[in-house]
Each structure stands twice: as structure tokens, then as C-alpha cells.
Amino acid sequence: MKQILIIISFLLMVMLTNSCRKTDYKLEGQYQVISDFGFGTGTTVWKANTQYLIDGLVFVNDGQKLTIEPGTVIRFKAGQADEASALIVARGGKIIAEGTAQNPIIFTAESDDLKGSVPLYAQGLWGGIIILGNARLNSTGGEAHIEGISLNEPRAVYGGQVDNDNSGSLKYVSVRHGGTNIGDGNEINGITLGGVGSETKIEFVEVVSNKDDGFEFFGGTVNARYLVSAFCGDDAFDYDLGYHGKGQFWCGLQSAAGGDKLIEADGNSVEKIISIPNSKPVLFNLTLVGNRDGSGDQLVSFNTNAAGSLQNSIMVEQDNGIVIEFSSFRSNSYTQLLDGKLKLTNNIFNSVNDNTPDGVFRVHGINGENTTEQDNFMEAYFNTAANSITDPGFVISQSEFNLNPQAEEVFANLQPYDDTWFLDVPYKGAFFNVNWADWTLVGQTGILAVK
């Protein structure tokens, strides 16, 4: 009898422990509050007629699938470090968040009533969205732990050998006012993609007023179309650790209040020899608008041996243009350019630095090297690669970015698309007479106008 009582007591303890640990879906006023005690969201559907509130770090675990209906609004509690709130799709998990142009899916702060209670430029009110996959990185061992989450959390590991990995889909999604300090002094990006594979679908996704980067790609092969990164505190787009996906129709906007680079391109997190795979995305039809505020910010920087292609794009209004690292003693991004792995072709620039080729394309000697020879090469490359300094006809003010181009150069000297994934369009930049951004917050407020 005593042994039976001991067994029953043990079973009751296990049941109690599991009941305390499983994901908690509870009603709190108008909200269904979601907290994660280790078991993730489960395979479930979040519905448009329910008000969701995320409390803390909530994971979609390995083997689980979270489906979110069009028009669903998911809010997040405020909090720093261990109290931060974010949605994380773990490696092997899947998110299907497919809104429509009329009913986008919105991730925002608890305080946001979607009627103006939160100012457009407010940042850092919650965490962000993190998606982790099994695609390749160039970090030691081919795996990494996503920044800002405790090293004791095994669900925060990403990377592998499956370049065609599928983490689900994001379509017509708006992420607003995130970037709180999630831990270890790191503000989280609006959308972080770590080792995400090419079968994942990302189209029509907006990040507005995030305290850190808008989108960051840590390795992986995910492709993305129709992205808006607006008014973020750091970079609009950032890639690192061997990202080698494809992108088309990306729009980066900086406010007068701040922002760093429109694109920060890194090969690896440390300065060392070439790591495989290279950071080498192929990017077409970008529109990048800086704030030209006198702080010395760059349009694009290529560092730590980063490569890539940036073509058929329009870049305007920044103190400095494209800056490429140079080193006299190790492989670097300038070497990648000479080897044809870094391509900057058929782009339009205006109101960037002093509006001259040698002001737009520059080389930075990371050890104080004299770069006169390299700068002269870059000035010549600007012209031979069919770049131009042309006013595209944008109308830009504090209250409006009208980015429908007018100049003839927009339709001339186009770089051919070298992959069938890209949509073949007869213009440079992200927009021409098609208002694909009318579903975004910046489009709905009239800040971004493209008709």
C-alpha cells in the first residue's frame, strides 16, 4: 500500500508540473493572454475575432504550426530583458500568417488601439518577431544562438544544412513599434530571420518604427519580396553570417529623427578569413531614402568580407553613399568586388554626399590604409557598371514620401534579371504606378505615396 501511495503521489506531482508548464491561454478583460511555460503555442489557429495579448517570450516549438487568420491583431505586453514579450518560431516550427491587402495581420504594442493612441514614430514598446530555421550559416559549427535570448534556452538555436527549409509564410503582415531590450543589452529587430530556408515565403511585410533594425537576416537562404522598413532606430535592412537569399521590391525609409544605415552588409560577426557560405544576396528593385541629417550616415556598408548584388535600384538623400571595407592583409569586401562577387550595377543615386561618383562610391581602409588607388577604381567602376546620378522625381517632405519616379533614366540601362524568381519589370526602384503599399501603416497614413 505504501508503494502504491508513493507512485500515486509521484504521478500527481508530474501532472501538476506539466499543467504549470504548458502554454497558458487565459482570458483577461477583452484579451486572450498567451504565456509560454515551455510547451510553445501548440498547433493552433489564432482567429481574427479574438484579441490576443502576448505576455513574455512565446515560442512555436519544433513540430508545431501556428496559423493566424487574415485581419488578426496580436498585441504584446511591454517589458525589458526577462520581462520582454516576443513571438519566436523555433527551428522546426512553422508559422502561417497570411493576411490580405484588405485585412493585414498586425503585430503591435498593448497600448496601440490602432486609432492613433501610439505616435507613428514611437519605438521600443515590445519585442519583435523571430523566425529560426535549419538553413546554412557560416558560423563555427554551422549553428548559432539567436542574440538576446538566454543561452539556457535550447529553442533559440538556429542553423543547419537544409537550405530549402520551410518555416512557413508571412504575407500582408505589419509589425509596429517594437524593439524593446530583450536581454544582454540587445534591442530586438522588427523581424529577425535566423537560418531561414528558401521554401519559407515572405511577401508584403512591413516593419514600422522599430528601435533596432527593421529586418535582419542571419545566414539562411530565404527570399523576400515587397518589404517596407520605415523609421527604425538602427538599420532598415541588415544581413550577416552568410545570408545568400534573394530580394526584390524593398523600400527603406528613414525619419528625420534618426536611423543608421539603409543596408548593413556583413560577411561574418568577426573580422577573419572568408567563411562559407559567403554573405551574398541578390537584390533588385530597391528604393532607399535616407534622412541626410548631417550625422554622416551611409546608404549601404559592406564589411567583414560581405558580398552581394544591388541592382536596378534607386537610393537618395543620405550623407554618405556606399562604403566598402578594404584591408591590405586579409580578404575583404573590396576583394569581393574585384572577384565579381560584389556587384553594384544599373542604380540611380541622388542627393547622396556631394552627388559625384567618387562621393557616392567610397572605400574604407579598416586599418587606416591609404585608399587613393581603390577610390579611383571605385569612381571608374561607378560609370562602367552603368550607375547614374539622376533626380528620379521623388517628392520628399516631413509629411510625405511620394516615391513614384518620373525620370527617363528609371526605364533605361536595366540590368537583366538573372534568375526566374525575380519578376521582370521595366523600371528601377520598388515602385512605379502600382500602390502595393496601400495595406501598410505608412501607406494608410499617407506618409508613403506611390501613385
C-alpha positions as CSV (number, residue, x, y, z in Angstrom):
1,M,0.0,0.0,0.0
2,K,2.8,2.4,0.9
3,Q,4.4,1.8,-2.5
4,I,1.1,2.4,-4.3
5,L,0.7,5.7,-2.4
6,I,4.3,6.8,-3.4
7,I,3.6,6.0,-7.1
8,I,0.3,7.9,-7.0
9,S,2.0,10.9,-5.3
10,F,4.7,10.9,-8.0
11,L,2.1,10.8,-10.8
12,L,0.2,13.7,-9.3
13,M,3.4,15.7,-9.0
14,V,4.3,15.1,-12.6
15,M,0.7,16.1,-13.7
16,L,0.9,19.3,-11.6
17,T,4.3,20.2,-13.0
18,N,3.1,19.7,-16.6
19,S,-0.1,21.7,-16.0
20,C,2.0,24.6,-14.7
21,R,4.5,24.4,-17.6
22,K,2.1,24.2,-20.6
23,T,1.2,27.2,-22.6
24,D,-1.3,29.3,-20.8
25,Y,-4.2,30.7,-22.8
26,K,-6.4,32.7,-20.4
27,L,-8.9,35.5,-20.7
28,E,-8.1,38.8,-19.2
29,G,-10.6,41.5,-19.9
30,Q,-11.0,41.8,-23.7
31,Y,-7.8,39.8,-24.3
32,Q,-6.9,36.2,-24.6
33,V,-3.5,36.4,-22.9
34,I,-0.8,33.9,-24.1
35,S,2.2,32.9,-21.9
36,D,4.7,30.1,-22.6
37,F,5.9,27.8,-19.9
38,G,8.0,25.6,-22.1
39,F,5.4,23.8,-24.4
40,G,5.1,26.6,-27.1
41,T,1.9,27.6,-28.7
42,G,0.9,24.2,-29.7
43,T,-0.5,23.6,-33.2
44,T,-3.3,26.1,-33.2
45,V,-5.2,28.8,-35.1
46,W,-5.4,32.4,-33.9
47,K,-8.6,33.9,-35.1
48,A,-9.5,37.4,-36.4
49,N,-12.4,37.8,-34.0
50,T,-10.2,37.3,-30.9
51,Q,-8.0,39.9,-29.2
52,Y,-4.6,38.4,-28.4
53,L,-2.0,39.6,-25.9
54,I,1.4,38.0,-25.7
55,D,3.0,38.0,-22.2
56,G,6.7,37.2,-22.3
57,L,8.6,35.1,-24.8
58,V,6.2,32.8,-26.6
59,F,7.6,30.1,-28.9
60,V,6.2,28.0,-31.7
61,N,8.1,24.8,-30.9
62,D,9.7,22.2,-33.1
63,G,6.8,20.3,-34.8
64,Q,4.2,22.9,-34.0
65,K,2.3,25.1,-36.5
66,L,0.8,28.4,-35.7
67,T,-1.8,29.6,-38.2
68,I,-3.0,33.3,-38.0
69,E,-6.2,34.4,-39.8
70,P,-6.3,37.5,-42.0
71,G,-7.2,40.6,-40.0
72,T,-5.9,39.2,-36.7
73,V,-4.4,41.7,-34.3
74,I,-1.8,40.4,-31.9
75,R,-0.6,42.8,-29.2
76,F,2.4,42.4,-26.8
77,K,2.9,43.4,-23.2
78,A,5.7,46.0,-22.5
79,G,8.8,44.9,-20.6
80,Q,12.6,44.8,-20.8
81,A,15.1,41.9,-20.7
82,D,13.5,38.9,-18.9
83,E,10.1,40.7,-19.0
84,A,10.2,41.4,-22.7
85,S,7.5,40.0,-25.0
86,A,8.1,38.5,-28.4
87,L,7.0,35.7,-30.7
88,I,9.7,33.2,-31.7
89,V,9.3,30.4,-34.2
90,A,11.8,27.8,-33.2
91,R,13.8,25.7,-35.6
92,G,11.4,23.0,-36.9
93,G,8.3,25.1,-36.0
94,K,6.1,26.8,-38.6
95,I,4.1,30.0,-38.8
96,I,1.4,30.5,-41.4
97,A,0.5,34.2,-41.1
98,E,-1.2,35.1,-44.4
99,G,-3.3,38.3,-44.3
100,T,-4.7,40.1,-47.3
101,A,-4.3,43.7,-48.7
102,Q,-7.7,44.5,-47.1
103,N,-7.1,42.6,-43.9
104,P,-3.4,42.5,-43.0
105,I,-2.2,40.8,-39.8
106,I,-0.9,43.3,-37.3
107,F,1.7,42.8,-34.5
108,T,1.8,45.8,-32.2
109,A,2.1,47.1,-28.7
110,E,-0.6,46.5,-26.0
111,S,-1.1,50.3,-25.8
112,D,-1.9,50.6,-29.5
113,D,-5.7,51.0,-30.2
114,L,-4.9,51.3,-34.0
115,K,-6.6,54.8,-33.8
116,G,-3.7,57.0,-33.0
117,S,-3.0,56.1,-29.4
118,V,0.6,55.4,-30.3
119,P,2.5,58.0,-32.3
120,L,3.8,56.8,-35.6
121,Y,7.5,57.2,-34.6
122,A,7.2,55.5,-31.2
123,Q,9.8,52.8,-30.8
124,G,10.7,50.0,-28.3
125,L,7.2,49.3,-26.9
126,W,7.6,45.5,-27.1
127,G,10.0,42.9,-28.6
128,G,9.6,41.6,-32.1
129,I,9.1,38.6,-34.4
130,I,11.9,35.9,-34.6
131,I,11.9,33.0,-37.0
132,L,14.6,30.4,-36.8
133,G,15.4,27.6,-39.3
134,N,17.7,24.9,-40.4
135,A,19.4,26.6,-43.4
136,R,23.2,27.1,-43.5
137,L,25.2,29.7,-41.7
138,N,28.9,30.4,-41.9
139,S,29.4,30.4,-38.1
140,T,31.7,27.9,-36.4
141,G,29.9,24.6,-36.3
142,G,27.1,25.8,-38.6
143,E,24.8,26.8,-35.7
144,A,24.3,29.8,-33.6
145,H,22.2,31.1,-30.7
146,I,19.9,34.0,-31.5
147,E,21.0,37.2,-29.8
148,G,19.2,38.5,-26.8
149,I,17.7,35.2,-25.6
150,S,19.2,33.3,-22.7
151,L,21.8,30.7,-23.6
152,N,19.9,28.3,-21.3
153,E,17.0,28.4,-23.9
154,P,17.6,25.5,-26.3
155,R,14.8,26.7,-28.6
156,A,16.8,29.7,-29.5
157,V,19.4,27.8,-31.6
158,Y,19.3,28.1,-35.4
159,G,21.1,26.9,-38.5
160,G,21.8,23.6,-40.1
161,Q,22.3,22.1,-43.6
162,V,18.8,22.3,-45.1
163,D,18.9,25.3,-47.4
164,N,15.3,24.6,-48.7
165,D,14.0,24.5,-45.1
166,N,10.4,25.7,-44.7
167,S,9.4,27.8,-41.7
168,G,6.0,28.8,-43.1
169,S,4.9,32.1,-44.6
170,L,4.4,35.8,-43.8
171,K,2.1,37.7,-46.2
172,Y,0.5,41.1,-45.7
173,V,1.9,41.5,-42.2
174,S,2.6,44.7,-40.4
175,V,5.0,44.8,-37.4
176,R,4.8,48.1,-35.4
177,H,6.6,49.9,-32.6
178,G,8.9,47.0,-31.4
179,G,12.5,46.8,-30.4
180,T,12.5,46.7,-26.7
181,N,15.7,45.5,-24.9
182,I,15.1,41.7,-25.0
183,G,18.2,40.9,-22.9
184,D,22.0,41.3,-22.7
185,G,21.7,44.9,-23.9
186,N,20.2,43.9,-27.3
187,E,17.2,45.6,-28.7
188,I,15.3,43.1,-30.8
189,N,14.8,43.6,-34.6
190,G,11.3,44.0,-36.0
191,I,11.7,40.8,-37.9
192,T,14.7,38.5,-37.3
193,L,15.3,35.6,-39.7
194,G,18.0,33.2,-38.4
195,G,18.9,30.3,-40.8
196,V,15.6,30.5,-42.5
197,G,15.3,28.4,-45.7
198,S,14.2,29.2,-49.2
199,E,10.9,27.3,-49.0
200,T,9.7,29.9,-46.5
201,K,7.5,32.6,-48.1
202,I,7.9,36.3,-47.2
203,E,5.9,38.8,-49.2
204,F,4.2,42.1,-48.4
205,V,5.7,42.6,-44.9
206,E,6.1,45.9,-43.1
207,V,8.2,47.0,-40.1
208,V,7.5,50.5,-38.7
209,S,9.3,52.4,-36.0
210,N,11.4,49.5,-34.6
211,K,14.1,50.6,-32.1
212,D,16.7,48.4,-33.7
213,D,16.8,47.1,-37.3
214,G,13.7,46.6,-39.4
215,F,14.7,43.3,-40.9
216,E,17.8,41.2,-40.1
217,F,18.9,38.1,-41.9
218,F,21.4,35.9,-40.1
219,G,22.5,33.4,-42.7
220,G,20.0,31.3,-44.5
221,T,18.5,31.4,-48.0
222,V,15.1,32.9,-47.5
223,N,13.8,35.0,-50.4
224,A,11.6,38.1,-49.8
225,R,9.5,40.5,-51.9
226,Y,7.7,43.7,-51.2
227,L,9.2,44.7,-47.8
228,V,8.8,48.1,-46.1
229,S,11.2,49.1,-43.3
230,A,10.3,52.6,-42.1
231,F,11.6,54.9,-39.4
232,C,13.7,52.4,-37.5
233,G,16.3,53.4,-34.9
234,D,19.1,51.5,-36.5
235,D,19.4,49.9,-40.0
236,A,16.5,49.4,-42.3
237,F,17.9,46.0,-43.5
238,D,20.8,44.0,-42.2
239,Y,22.4,40.8,-43.2
240,D,25.2,38.6,-41.8
241,L,26.6,35.1,-41.2
242,G,26.4,34.0,-44.9
243,Y,22.9,35.1,-45.9
244,H,22.5,34.2,-49.6
245,G,18.9,34.6,-50.5
246,K,17.1,36.9,-53.0
247,G,15.2,40.1,-52.6
248,Q,13.1,42.3,-54.8
249,F,10.9,45.4,-54.2
250,W,12.3,46.5,-50.8
251,C,11.7,50.0,-49.5
252,G,13.7,51.6,-46.7
253,L,12.7,54.9,-45.2
254,Q,14.4,57.0,-42.5
255,S,12.7,59.7,-40.5
256,A,14.3,63.0,-39.6
257,A,14.6,61.7,-36.0
258,G,17.3,59.1,-36.8
259,G,18.3,55.8,-38.2
260,D,21.7,54.5,-39.2
261,K,22.3,52.7,-42.5
262,L,19.7,51.7,-45.0
263,I,21.6,48.4,-45.5
264,E,24.3,47.0,-43.3
265,A,26.0,44.1,-45.0
266,D,28.4,41.8,-43.1
267,G,30.1,38.6,-44.0
268,N,30.6,37.3,-40.5
269,S,30.3,38.6,-36.9
270,V,34.1,38.8,-36.6
271,E,36.8,40.1,-38.9
272,K,38.6,37.0,-40.2
273,I,39.1,35.0,-43.4
274,I,36.3,34.1,-45.8
275,S,33.6,32.0,-44.2
276,I,31.4,29.7,-46.3
277,P,28.8,30.4,-47.5
278,N,29.5,34.0,-48.3
279,S,27.0,36.6,-47.4
280,K,25.9,37.1,-51.0
281,P,22.3,38.0,-51.5
282,V,21.0,39.2,-54.9
283,L,18.8,42.3,-54.5
284,F,16.9,44.0,-57.3
285,N,14.5,47.0,-57.3
286,L,15.2,48.6,-54.0
287,T,14.1,52.2,-53.1
288,L,16.2,53.5,-50.2
289,V,15.5,57.0,-48.7
290,G,17.9,58.4,-46.1
291,N,17.4,61.5,-43.9
292,R,20.6,63.4,-44.8
293,D,20.7,64.9,-41.3
294,G,24.4,65.7,-41.1
295,S,25.3,62.8,-38.9
296,G,27.4,61.0,-41.5
297,D,25.2,58.0,-42.0
298,Q,25.7,55.7,-45.0
299,L,23.3,54.3,-47.5
300,V,25.0,50.9,-47.6
301,S,28.1,49.5,-45.9
302,F,29.9,46.3,-46.9
303,N,32.0,44.9,-44.1
304,T,33.8,41.8,-42.8
305,N,34.1,40.3,-46.3
306,A,30.4,40.8,-47.3
307,A,29.4,40.4,-50.9
308,G,26.1,40.6,-52.8
309,S,24.4,42.2,-55.7
310,L,22.5,45.5,-55.6
311,Q,20.9,46.3,-58.9
312,N,18.2,48.3,-60.7
313,S,17.6,50.3,-57.5
314,I,17.1,54.0,-56.5
315,M,18.9,55.5,-53.5
316,V,18.6,59.1,-52.4
317,E,19.1,61.6,-49.6
318,Q,22.0,60.4,-47.4
319,D,25.2,62.0,-46.1
320,N,27.3,59.2,-47.5
321,G,26.8,56.6,-50.2
322,I,28.0,53.0,-50.5
323,V,31.1,52.4,-48.4
324,I,33.2,49.2,-49.0
325,E,35.8,48.0,-46.5
326,F,39.4,47.5,-47.7
327,S,42.2,45.6,-45.9
328,S,45.8,45.3,-47.1
329,F,46.3,42.0,-45.2
330,R,43.1,39.9,-45.4
331,S,40.2,39.2,-47.6
332,N,37.6,41.9,-47.6
333,S,34.6,43.3,-49.4
334,Y,36.7,45.3,-51.8
335,T,38.3,41.9,-52.8
336,Q,34.8,40.5,-53.3
337,L,34.1,43.4,-55.7
338,L,37.3,42.7,-57.7
339,D,36.3,39.0,-57.8
340,G,32.9,39.8,-59.2
341,K,31.1,38.6,-56.0
342,L,30.0,42.1,-55.1
343,K,28.1,43.9,-57.8
344,L,26.6,47.4,-57.8
345,T,25.1,47.9,-61.2
346,N,22.5,50.0,-63.0
347,N,21.4,52.0,-60.0
348,I,20.3,55.6,-59.6
349,F,21.6,57.9,-56.9
350,N,20.6,61.5,-56.0
351,S,21.4,63.9,-53.2
352,V,24.0,61.5,-51.8
353,N,27.2,63.0,-50.4
354,D,28.3,65.6,-52.9
355,N,26.4,64.0,-55.8
356,T,29.6,62.8,-57.6
357,P,30.7,59.2,-58.4
358,D,33.7,59.4,-56.0
359,G,31.4,60.8,-53.3
360,V,28.8,58.0,-53.8
361,F,31.2,55.0,-54.0
362,R,33.9,55.0,-51.4
363,V,36.4,52.7,-49.8
364,H,37.2,52.5,-46.1
365,G,40.6,51.2,-45.0
366,I,39.9,49.4,-41.8
367,N,43.5,49.8,-40.6
368,G,43.9,53.4,-41.8
369,E,45.4,52.3,-45.2
370,N,45.7,54.9,-47.9
371,T,42.9,54.0,-50.3
372,T,43.6,56.5,-53.2
373,E,44.1,53.7,-55.7
374,Q,41.0,51.9,-54.6
375,D,38.9,55.1,-54.6
376,N,40.0,55.9,-58.1
377,F,38.9,52.4,-59.2
378,M,35.5,52.8,-57.5
379,E,35.0,56.1,-59.3
380,A,35.6,54.4,-62.6
381,Y,33.5,51.4,-61.6
382,F,30.6,53.7,-60.9
383,N,30.4,54.6,-64.6
384,T,31.4,51.3,-66.1
385,A,28.7,49.5,-64.1
386,A,26.0,51.8,-65.5
387,N,25.2,53.7,-62.3
388,S,24.0,57.3,-62.6
389,I,23.4,60.4,-60.6
390,T,19.9,61.4,-61.6
391,D,16.9,63.1,-59.9
392,P,14.3,60.3,-60.0
393,G,11.5,62.8,-59.5
394,F,10.5,61.9,-55.9
395,V,8.7,64.4,-53.8
396,I,10.0,64.1,-50.2
397,S,9.0,66.1,-47.2
398,Q,8.5,65.6,-43.4
399,S,4.9,64.6,-44.1
400,E,5.1,62.6,-47.3
401,F,7.4,60.3,-49.3
402,N,6.0,60.3,-52.9
403,L,8.2,57.7,-54.4
404,N,6.7,57.3,-57.9
405,P,9.7,58.0,-60.2
406,Q,9.4,60.3,-63.2
407,A,12.9,60.4,-64.8
408,E,13.6,58.7,-68.1
409,E,16.7,57.0,-66.5
410,V,14.3,54.9,-64.4
411,F,13.4,53.0,-67.5
412,A,16.8,52.8,-69.2
413,N,20.0,50.8,-68.7
414,L,18.3,48.0,-66.8
415,Q,20.3,45.1,-65.5
416,P,18.8,41.8,-66.9
417,Y,17.2,39.6,-64.2
418,D,19.5,36.5,-63.9
419,D,17.0,34.2,-62.1
420,T,13.4,33.3,-62.8
421,W,12.4,34.0,-59.2
422,F,12.6,37.7,-60.0
423,L,9.6,39.5,-61.5
424,D,10.7,41.1,-64.8
425,V,9.7,44.8,-64.6
426,P,10.8,47.6,-66.9
427,Y,11.8,50.1,-64.2
428,K,14.3,50.7,-61.4
429,G,13.3,51.0,-57.8
430,A,10.5,49.4,-55.8
431,F,7.5,51.3,-57.2
432,F,6.0,52.5,-60.5
433,N,2.3,53.4,-60.7
434,V,1.3,50.4,-58.6
435,N,0.5,51.2,-55.0
436,W,1.4,47.8,-53.4
437,A,2.0,49.6,-50.1
438,D,-1.7,50.7,-49.6
439,W,-2.0,47.9,-46.9
440,T,0.8,49.3,-44.8
441,L,0.6,51.7,-41.9
442,V,2.8,54.2,-43.7
443,G,0.7,53.9,-46.8
444,Q,-2.6,54.3,-44.9
445,T,-1.4,57.4,-43.0
446,G,-0.4,59.0,-46.3
447,I,3.3,59.1,-45.4
448,L,4.2,56.8,-48.2
449,A,2.6,57.6,-51.5
450,V,3.5,55.9,-54.8
451,K,0.7,56.9,-57.2
